């Protein structure tokens, strides 16, 4: 493998690695706030703590679920760019290798 092929592959690998890290850095949903039994709640239950969730807390969680996740989008784009770059580097490297082998 030539230096002209190794460098783009290294950059492609770095893009994929950074993309994965960016996806993992996406913050999680807001913490559910429980309400005492008998008080008005959202009708949903926090399965971890087995308690009813407040209406305000459920509104925050619902809003978080409906919003786009920019870290995940950016991470997916970086991974895609890395995979495409690796594919192009391999194809170009093979074509250059064929051209050099059949040269004068």
C-alpha positions, 0 to 999 in steps of 0.5 A, spaced: 500 500 500 502 506 498 503 512 502 497 515 497 492 510 499 494 510 507 493 517 508 486 517 506 485 511 509 487 513 516 483 520 515 477 515 514 478 511 520 479 517 524 472 520 521 469 514 523 472 514 530 470 521 531 463 519 529 462 514 533 464 518 539 460 524 537 454 519 537 456 516 544 456 524 547 449 525 545 446 527 552 440 522 554 433 524 556 431 528 562 430 525 569 423 523 570 421 527 577 416 522 581 410 525 585 407 522 591 401 517 590 394 520 590 397 527 587 395 529 579 400 525 575 401 524 567 399 517 567 406 514 566 410 510 571 418 511 572 419 503 571 426 504 574 423 507 581 416 504 580 413 511 581 408 516 577 411 521 573 409 529 574 406 532 568 411 537 567 417 532 567 413 528 562 412 534 558 420 535 558 421 527 556 416 528 551 419 534 548 426 531 548 424 525 544 420 529 539 426 533 537 432 532 532 438 529 536 444 533 533 450 529 536 447 523 533 446 526 526 453 529 526 456 522 528 452 519 522 454 523 517 462 523 520 461 515 519 458 515 513 464 520 510 469 516 513 466 509 510 465 513 503 472 516 503 475 509 505 472 506 499 474 511 494 481 511 497 481 503 496 478 504 489 483 509 487 489 505 490 487 499 486 487 503 480 493 507 481 497 500 482 494 497 476 496 503 472 503 503 475 504 495 474 502 496 467 507 502 466 513 502 462 
